[in-house]
Amino acid sequence: KDGKLEVTGDFTMHGVTKPVTAAIEFTGGKAGPMGERAGYEAVFTIKRSDFGVSYGVDNGMLGNDVRIVVNLEGVKK
């Protein structure tokens, strides 16, 4: 709806795999000399400690939540 959707899949970091849900947003598309292109942005948040990366979390030096942003571009063949 409105160029936005949610996608669920597996995310692996530091040898640990967990399911995550990413908010996906269509960021634009354009036809050009190199073909039709479309852009998307995926955003999701993980807890470092869930993946065994807890250095600095226990004593409050580093945050546990990490926001991950992935930009994708596709070309129609």
DSSP file (Angstrom, degrees, kcal/mol; ACC not computed):
  #  RESIDUE AA STRUCTURE BP1 BP2  ACC     N-H-->O    O-->H-N    N-H-->O    O-->H-N    TCO  KAPPA ALPHA  PHI   PSI    X-CA   Y-CA   Z-CA
    1    1 A K    >         0   0    0      0, 0.0     3,-1.7     0, 0.0     0, 0.0   0.000 360.0 360.0 360.0 131.6    0.0    0.0    0.0
    2    2 A D  T 3   -     0   0    0      1,-0.3     3,-0.1    23,-0.0    24,-0.1   0.791 360.0 -58.7  56.1  31.9    1.4    3.4   -0.9
    3    3 A G  T 3  S+     0   0    0      1,-0.2    23,-3.0    22,-0.1     2,-0.4   0.649 115.2 109.5  76.3  14.4    4.7    1.9   -2.1
    4    4 A K  E <   +A   25   0A   0     -3,-1.7     2,-0.3    21,-0.2    -1,-0.2  -0.944  34.2 153.7-125.4 145.8    5.4    0.4    1.3
    5    5 A L  E     -A   24   0A   0     19,-2.3    19,-3.6    -2,-0.4     2,-0.4  -0.963  35.1-117.3-155.8 170.8    5.4   -3.2    2.5
    6    6 A E  E     -A   23   0A   0     -2,-0.3     2,-0.4    17,-0.2    17,-0.2  -0.949  22.6-167.2-117.1 138.6    6.9   -5.5    5.2
    7    7 A V  E     -A   22   0A   0     15,-2.4    15,-3.1    -2,-0.4     2,-0.4  -0.986   5.4-155.9-126.4 133.4    9.2   -8.4    4.4
    8    8 A T  E     +A   21   0A   0     -2,-0.4     2,-0.3    13,-0.2    13,-0.2  -0.910  30.8 133.2-110.9 136.6   10.2  -11.1    6.9
    9    9 A G  E     -A   20   0A   0     11,-2.4    11,-3.0    -2,-0.4     2,-0.4  -0.913  53.5 -72.0-161.0-175.3   13.3  -13.2    6.4
   10   10 A D  E     -A   19   0A   0     -2,-0.3     2,-0.4     9,-0.2     7,-0.0  -0.763  34.6-164.2 -96.3 138.4   16.4  -14.5    8.2
   11   11 A F  E     -A   18   0A   0      7,-2.9     7,-2.4    -2,-0.4     2,-0.5  -0.988   5.4-161.9-121.6 128.0   19.3  -12.3    9.2
   12   12 A T  E     +A   17   0A   0     -2,-0.4     2,-0.3     5,-0.2     5,-0.2  -0.942  17.9 159.3-115.5 129.5   22.7  -13.8   10.1
   13   13 A M  E >   -A   16   0A   0      3,-2.4     3,-1.8    -2,-0.5    40,-0.1  -0.981  68.9  -1.2-146.7 134.6   25.4  -12.0   12.1
   14   14 A H  T 3  S-     0   0    0     -2,-0.3     3,-0.1     1,-0.3    -1,-0.0   0.825 130.2 -56.3  58.3  33.5   28.3  -13.3   14.1
   15   15 A G  T 3  S+     0   0    0      1,-0.2     2,-0.4    37,-0.0    -1,-0.3   0.517 115.0 112.4  79.6   5.8   27.2  -16.9   13.3
   16   16 A V  E <   -A   13   0A   0     -3,-1.8    -3,-2.4    35,-0.2     2,-0.5  -0.941  50.6-158.0-115.3 132.6   23.7  -16.4   14.7
   17   17 A T  E     +A   12   0A   0     -2,-0.4    -5,-0.2    -5,-0.2    -7,-0.0  -0.935  17.9 166.0-113.0 130.6   20.5  -16.4   12.5
   18   18 A K  E     -A   11   0A   0     -7,-2.4    -7,-2.9    -2,-0.5     2,-0.2  -0.970  38.8-105.3-137.3 151.2   17.3  -14.8   13.7
   19   19 A P  E     -A   10   0A   0      0, 0.0     2,-0.3     0, 0.0    -9,-0.2  -0.574  40.7-178.2 -75.1 141.8   14.1  -13.8   11.8
   20   20 A V  E     -A    9   0A   0    -11,-3.0   -11,-2.4    -2,-0.2     2,-0.5  -0.956  21.6-141.4-135.2 156.2   13.6  -10.1   11.2
   21   21 A T  E     -A    8   0A   0     -2,-0.3     2,-0.4   -13,-0.2    24,-0.3  -0.986  19.6-162.3-119.4 124.3   10.9   -8.0    9.6
   22   22 A A  E     -A    7   0A   0    -15,-3.1   -15,-2.4    -2,-0.5     2,-0.6  -0.862  18.0-131.1-108.7 138.7   12.0   -5.1    7.4
   23   23 A A  E     -AB   6  43A   0     20,-2.5    20,-1.9    -2,-0.4     2,-0.4  -0.793  28.8-159.5 -83.3 122.5    9.9   -2.1    6.3
   24   24 A I  E     -AB   5  42A   0    -19,-3.6   -19,-2.3    -2,-0.6     2,-0.4  -0.889   9.7-173.8-109.1 133.7   10.4   -1.8    2.6
   25   25 A E  E     -AB   4  41A   0     16,-2.3    16,-2.1    -2,-0.4     2,-0.4  -0.992  25.8-127.7-130.3 132.1    9.7    1.5    0.7
   26   26 A F  E     - B   0  40A   0    -23,-3.0    14,-0.3    -2,-0.4     3,-0.1  -0.642  24.7-175.2 -72.2 124.0    9.7    2.2   -3.0
   27   27 A T  E     -     0   0A   0     12,-2.7     2,-0.2    -2,-0.4    13,-0.2   0.541  51.3 -60.6-104.3  -8.7   12.0    5.2   -3.5
   28   28 A G  E     - B   0  39A   0     11,-1.0    11,-3.3     2,-0.0    -1,-0.3  -0.678  40.1-138.8 146.5 162.3   11.5    5.8   -7.2
   29   29 A G  E     + B   0  38A   0      9,-0.3     2,-0.3    -2,-0.2     9,-0.2  -0.985  15.0 176.6-148.7 156.6   11.9    4.5  -10.7
   30   30 A K  E     - B   0  37A   0      7,-2.2     7,-2.6    -2,-0.3     2,-0.4  -0.960  25.1-131.6-162.1 140.4   13.1    5.8  -14.1
   31   31 A A  E     + B   0  36A   0     -2,-0.3     5,-0.2     5,-0.2    -2,-0.0  -0.807  41.2 153.1 -93.1 137.7   13.6    4.5  -17.6
   32   32 A G  E >   - B   0  35A   0      3,-1.1     3,-1.8    -2,-0.4    -2,-0.0  -0.825  60.4 -74.0-149.3-173.3   16.9    5.4  -19.2
   33   33 A P  T 3  S+     0   0    0      0, 0.0     3,-0.1     0, 0.0    -2,-0.0   0.718 128.2  52.2 -64.8 -20.6   19.5    4.4  -21.7
   34   34 A M  T 3  S-     0   0    0      1,-0.4     2,-0.1     3,-0.0    -3,-0.0   0.269 123.6 -91.1 -98.3  10.5   20.7    1.6  -19.4
   35   35 A G  E <   -B   32   0A   0     -3,-1.8    -3,-1.1    40,-0.1    -1,-0.4  -0.442  60.2 -40.5 110.3 176.3   17.2    0.2  -18.8
   36   36 A E  E     -B   31   0A   0     40,-0.4    40,-2.7    -5,-0.2     2,-0.3  -0.654  60.4-167.6 -80.6 132.6   14.4    0.6  -16.4
   37   37 A R  E     -BC  30  75A   0     -7,-2.6    -7,-2.2    -2,-0.4     2,-0.3  -0.908  11.1-171.8-123.9 149.9   15.5    1.1  -12.8
   38   38 A A  E     -BC  29  74A   0     36,-2.1    36,-2.8    -2,-0.3     2,-0.4  -0.998  10.1-150.0-139.8 141.2   13.7    1.0   -9.5
   39   39 A G  E     +BC  28  73A   0    -11,-3.3   -12,-2.7    -2,-0.3   -11,-1.0  -0.871  13.9 178.9-114.8 146.8   15.0    1.9   -6.0
   40   40 A Y  E     -BC  26  72A   0     32,-2.4    32,-3.1    -2,-0.4     2,-0.4  -0.969  14.9-150.6-139.9 153.0   13.9    0.5   -2.7
   41   41 A E  E     -BC  25  71A   0    -16,-2.1   -16,-2.3    -2,-0.3     2,-0.4  -0.997   8.4-164.0-128.4 130.5   15.0    1.1    0.9
   42   42 A A  E     -BC  24  70A   0     28,-3.2    28,-3.1    -2,-0.4     2,-0.4  -0.938   8.6-175.3-113.3 134.2   14.7   -1.6    3.7
   43   43 A V  E     +BC  23  69A   0    -20,-1.9   -20,-2.5    -2,-0.4     2,-0.3  -0.995  12.6 150.6-132.6 132.2   14.9   -0.6    7.4
   44   44 A F  E     - C   0  68A   0     24,-2.2    24,-3.5    -2,-0.4     2,-0.4  -0.980  30.7-132.9-152.8 162.7   15.0   -2.9   10.4
   45   45 A T  E     - C   0  67A   0     -2,-0.3     2,-0.3   -24,-0.3    22,-0.2  -0.945  19.5-175.2-121.5 138.3   16.4   -2.9   14.0
   46   46 A I  E     - C   0  66A   0     20,-2.4    20,-2.8    -2,-0.4     2,-0.6  -0.859  26.8-122.0-123.8 162.9   18.3   -5.6   15.7
   47   47 A K  E >>  - C   0  65A   0     -2,-0.3     3,-1.1    18,-0.2     4,-0.5  -0.939  16.8-146.9-102.4 123.2   19.6   -6.1   19.3
   48   48 A R  G >4>S+     0   0    0     16,-3.3     5,-2.0    -2,-0.6     3,-1.7   0.887  97.4  58.7 -55.7 -41.5   23.4   -6.7   19.2
   49   49 A S  G >45S+     0   0    0      1,-0.3     3,-1.5     3,-0.2    -1,-0.3   0.775  93.6  65.8 -64.2 -26.1   23.2   -9.0   22.2
   50   50 A D  G <45S+     0   0    0     -3,-1.1    -1,-0.3     1,-0.3    -2,-0.2   0.730 105.7  45.4 -65.3 -20.2   20.7  -11.3   20.4
   51   51 A F  G <<5S-     0   0    0     -3,-1.7    -1,-0.3    -4,-0.5    -2,-0.2   0.138 124.8 -99.9-110.4  17.7   23.6  -12.1   18.0
   52   52 A G  T < 5S+     0   0    0     -3,-1.5     2,-0.8     1,-0.2    -3,-0.2   0.641  88.8 121.5  76.7  14.3   26.3  -12.6   20.7
   53   53 A V      < +     0   0    0     -5,-2.0    -1,-0.2    -6,-0.1    -2,-0.2  -0.799  21.9 137.5-110.0  87.9   27.8   -9.1   20.2
   54   54 A S    >>  +     0   0    0     -2,-0.8     3,-2.0    -5,-0.1     4,-0.9   0.308  15.1 139.3-118.4   8.2   27.4   -7.6   23.7
   55   55 A Y  T 34 S+     0   0    0      1,-0.3    -7,-0.0     2,-0.2    -2,-0.0  -0.352  83.7   4.8 -56.4 126.5   30.7   -5.8   24.3
   56   56 A G  T 34>S+     0   0    0     -2,-0.1     6,-2.3     5,-0.1     5,-1.2   0.253 108.0  95.5  83.8 -12.3   29.9   -2.5   26.0
   57   57 A V  T X45S+     0   0    0     -3,-2.0     3,-1.2     4,-0.2    -2,-0.2   0.927  78.7  53.8 -75.6 -45.1   26.2   -3.3   26.4
   58   58 A D  T 3<5S+     0   0    0     -4,-0.9    -1,-0.2     1,-0.3    -3,-0.1   0.842 115.4  39.1 -61.0 -35.9   26.3   -4.7   29.9
   59   59 A N  T 3 5S-     0   0    0      3,-0.0    -1,-0.3     0, 0.0    -2,-0.2   0.373 113.8-113.8 -97.9   5.5   28.1   -1.6   31.3
   60   60 A G  T < 5S+     0   0    0     -3,-1.2    -3,-0.2     2,-0.2    -2,-0.1   0.571  81.8 121.3  79.5   9.3   26.1    0.9   29.2
   61   61 A M  S   <S+     0   0    0     -5,-1.2     2,-0.3     1,-0.1    -4,-0.2   0.863  78.2  28.1 -71.7 -35.2   29.1    2.1   27.1
   62   62 A L  S    S-     0   0    0     -6,-2.3    -2,-0.2    -8,-0.1    -1,-0.1  -0.935  87.6-110.1-127.4 149.2   27.4    1.1   23.8
   63   63 A G        -     0   0    0     -2,-0.3    -6,-0.1     1,-0.1   -15,-0.1  -0.374  12.7-146.8 -74.5 156.6   23.8    0.8   22.8
   64   64 A N  S    S+     0   0    0     -7,-0.1   -16,-3.3   -16,-0.1     2,-0.4   0.777  76.2  79.0 -92.9 -31.9   22.2   -2.6   22.2
   65   65 A D  E     -C   47   0A   0    -18,-0.2     2,-0.4   -17,-0.1   -18,-0.2  -0.643  58.4-172.6 -84.4 133.2   19.8   -1.5   19.4
   66   66 A V  E     -C   46   0A   0    -20,-2.8   -20,-2.4    -2,-0.4     2,-0.5  -0.992  14.2-147.2-126.9 124.8   21.2   -1.1   15.9
   67   67 A R  E     -C   45   0A   0     -2,-0.4     2,-0.5   -22,-0.2   -22,-0.2  -0.814  16.1-159.5 -91.7 124.9   19.1    0.4   13.0
   68   68 A I  E     -C   44   0A   0    -24,-3.5   -24,-2.2    -2,-0.5     2,-0.5  -0.915   7.0-169.9-111.0 128.9   20.1   -1.2    9.7
   69   69 A V  E     -C   43   0A   0     -2,-0.5     2,-0.5   -26,-0.2   -26,-0.2  -0.979   2.1-172.7-120.2 125.3   19.3    0.6    6.4
   70   70 A V  E     -C   42   0A   0    -28,-3.1   -28,-3.2    -2,-0.5     2,-0.5  -0.977   7.7-157.9-120.7 124.0   19.7   -1.3    3.1
   71   71 A N  E     -C   41   0A   0     -2,-0.5     2,-0.4   -30,-0.2   -30,-0.2  -0.882  13.7-169.6-102.7 131.6   19.3    0.6   -0.2
   72   72 A L  E     -C   40   0A   0    -32,-3.1   -32,-2.4    -2,-0.5     2,-0.4  -0.912  11.2-169.2-122.3 145.3   18.5   -1.6   -3.3
   73   73 A E  E     -C   39   0A   0     -2,-0.4     2,-0.3   -34,-0.2   -34,-0.2  -0.994   8.4-167.8-133.8 129.7   18.4   -0.8   -7.0
   74   74 A G  E     -C   38   0A   0    -36,-2.8   -36,-2.1    -2,-0.4     2,-0.5  -0.886   9.0-152.5-117.3 148.4   17.0   -3.1   -9.6
   75   75 A V  E     -C   37   0A   0     -2,-0.3     2,-0.3   -38,-0.2   -38,-0.2  -0.980  19.9-129.2-119.9 126.5   17.3   -3.1  -13.3
   76   76 A K              0   0    0    -40,-2.7   -40,-0.4    -2,-0.5    -2,-0.0  -0.576 360.0 360.0 -74.8 131.8   14.5   -4.6  -15.5
   77   77 A K              0   0    0     -2,-0.3    -1,-0.1   -42,-0.1   -42,-0.0   0.407 360.0 360.0 -98.4 360.0   15.9   -7.0  -18.1
